[in-house]
């Protein structure tokens, strides 16, 4: 099973409580660009939410130093001690959920902590679980095969 932050664009009112909560929680300051969740207006009264779905895992396969792994709950995690800051993970993320803020030493992403869920007045966010699909396991399996070939 994969634990993830389920996003409901149709319920989002654009208040940005989730963005502020996330930024304060992880960076101790309210800077929207430092939030692991992003809210984009797409039309008047309509918004698109972006946070890691934990499933594509292209970043896991792309990381040259294996600093990105998948924990027992299916959450993609970044080991800041191993990360060299190459930002390959940011470049490969197809939805822009892997984020980087200039001046920070490592990229960051949603880890489905749920702090934002508690502050959303419209119930546009929820912690959920989904089955781990073969497609989500593939980049992880490829990275594992490469590591085995390299003797790591």
N, C-alpha and C positions, 0 to 999 in steps of 0.2 A: 504494500500500500504506500501511496505517496501522500504526505501531508502537504497541503498547499493553501494559499489564500485565494478563495473563490471570489471573483469580481463580477458585480452586477452593474454594468454600464447603465442599464435602463433605470436604475434606482438612484444613481449618483446625482446629487444636487450641486456639486461643485464647491462645497464649503471649504475644502482643503484641510479639514481636521485631521484626516489620515496622514497627509503629507507633513503637517506640523508635528504631530505626535511622533512619527517615525524619525524625523530629523532631530528632534529633541532627545529621543531615546538613545540613538546611536552616536550622535555628534555633540550632544549637550548644547545645541544652539538651533534656533529656528531658521534654517536656510532651505527653502524648498528644493533646490538642486541637490541637496544632500540626503533627500528622502529616498528610501528604497522602493517606495510606491510613487507613481506619478499620475497626475490627473490632467488630461488634455481636453480643452473645449473643442467640440467638433461642429457644433451648431448652437444657436441660442437655446439654452436650457438642456443641452445634451453634452455628455462628457464621455471620454474613453479612459479607462483605468488601465495602468500597466504595472504589473508586478510579476516576478518569476513564477511560472507555472510548475517549476521543478521537474518538468517532464522531458524537454528536448535534450538537455544535457550536452549540447555541442561544446559548451565551455569546458566540460570535464575532459573531453577528448582533445580539445585544442590546447590546454594548458601544458607548456613544455616542461614544467617542473613538478607536475602532479600535485599542485597546491589546491586544486579543486576536486573535491570528492563528494560522494553521496552518503549521508549518514543512514542509520538503521531505520529512520522514519521516512526515507526517500527524499530528504531535503538536501539540495546542493549547497555545500559549505565551502568557504574559502579559508584556508589556513594562512593567516597573515604572516606567520613565521617562515613559511616556505615560498610565498609569493615574491616574485622578482619585479613585479610592476610592469611587465611587458605589454599588458592590456590586450593580449590576443583574445581573451575571453570577452572583452567588451566589443571588439571588432566582429566576432563571430555570432554574437547574440542576435537572433533574427527579430526580436521584438523590442530591443532596447532595455531589457530588464536588468542586464548586467551594467552597472553604472560606475562612473568615475568622476571625482571632483578634483579639479586642479589643486595641487598642493598636498593631497592625501597620498600616502605611500602605497595603498592598495585599492583595487576596485571593491565594490560592494553590491549586494543584491538582497532581495527579500528572502528571509529565512522562515517565513510563516510563523512569526512569534505571536501574532494576534493582538498586539497593542493597538493597532489602528482600528481593529474591529470594534473595540470598546468605545471608541470616540466617534464612530460614524452614526449620525442622527437618522440616516435614511436606510440603514441596514443594507448598504450596497456592498458590504464586505462580510465574508464569513470564513472561518477556518473549516476546511473540509478534507476529505480523503478520497482518493481515487485509485483504481487498480493501476499497477505498474505495467504498462503495455510493452510489447516487444520493441516497438519503436523507441521508447524511452530508455530501454536497456541497451540498445545497440551502441551508442557512443561510449557508454561505460565499458561494455564488453570489448570494443575496439581498443580503448585505452589500456585495459587490462592485458589484452593480447600483445600490444606493443611493449608494455612493461616487462612481460614475461620473456619476449624475444630479446630485449635489451638486458635481461638478467637483473632487473631491479625488484 
